[in-house]
């Protein structure tokens, strides 16, 4: 007997004396309790004798999970179409041109550093720079604030391999855990490590 039918047979409702009353008009039952027991055994035996087709078998938990996982798996890998790429590039350009993102020369002037030193800081992952093709590099102006720059550097040093645009959004977009403020808005001199951990959580870095 299959596990499915075994489960059904073992969990059938018990036949009761009350159930037997429906037979009183058609049969003369001399020993009601004995009849109840015999009827219960008869039903159980009949269920056990059934053979279910494989297609009707109730799958195990593992089989169910495997089936659901297979259903979520695409037949072919998704690749962005021309429209998706254009839309993504337009979004990057819009962010790139925001007034708080300064051209490298302007950032160097306000930071009172040479361009060469800014390039060195970018290469050493002390500063976050944004790039969109041949338009040069721009740096978010929050890095002119020493505390915000320390937060940015702390994140950059721990997440090598994650592109700068992803880091830019993680640092500049509101987080529920920070009361709806972005990390660079919420950070203080005494909370750099805590805010950095919030950013790492967003990035999935532990």
Steps between C-alpha positions, in 0.01 A plus 500: 500500500630847418587746775214719380236229549659387823466851633137522385409162648655589835316832514152398389224614739394223737164332430263570789178349631324811375627426146345150514149640543486580130496124434214422741230521232685268265657245732428330828812559711504283811835616646555866422849528655627189323360633174678833555833321546451278196398793283802700613732210412326452167546866397864491608567186295333647193709816516817298541413298190487807275797559268551862403662594168840666550356829372259512795763439766523782755859631475730514799609836643832468319325428171265796547791737571695368202196552275452857624869577453486366145198719426692809612797418278484674163556292191755750371710767666350849499692761309407867482359621173591823326220689677611374843859607434393844379275550800778394737750732338254790515456440873878496553542823303226669701672406826842588359384853415356573843655825636641326808725290274802716427748478212836376620672836451232682699511241778880529516478879528242486783698228678818709463679209335667443168329300229778243528425450870129456427584235240721325757218511759257348250745223411566432870122477563499801728257691277193392303499611136224458242563437135274492193697424187711785361345770720780487754466438872285674756514475875206541741555822693412337833860374501616856570360445851761310707247277680309409184830437324606263779172309460551479124857380542396242763248357253740510203770316693266211588310439177757464227337357191171689529463770236503865605147571379363233732702649788379849410135393530562305820657809659261763367154339503272500810505199731214403728748397770637855503163663545450561130831684464782399271825376657688817403223710658483295818868446575673681783855484634388246760285282274724426201534128581128455569393680182760308299344175625163622374653554157662155508159347579351669193788370289475150645855523639561344843 
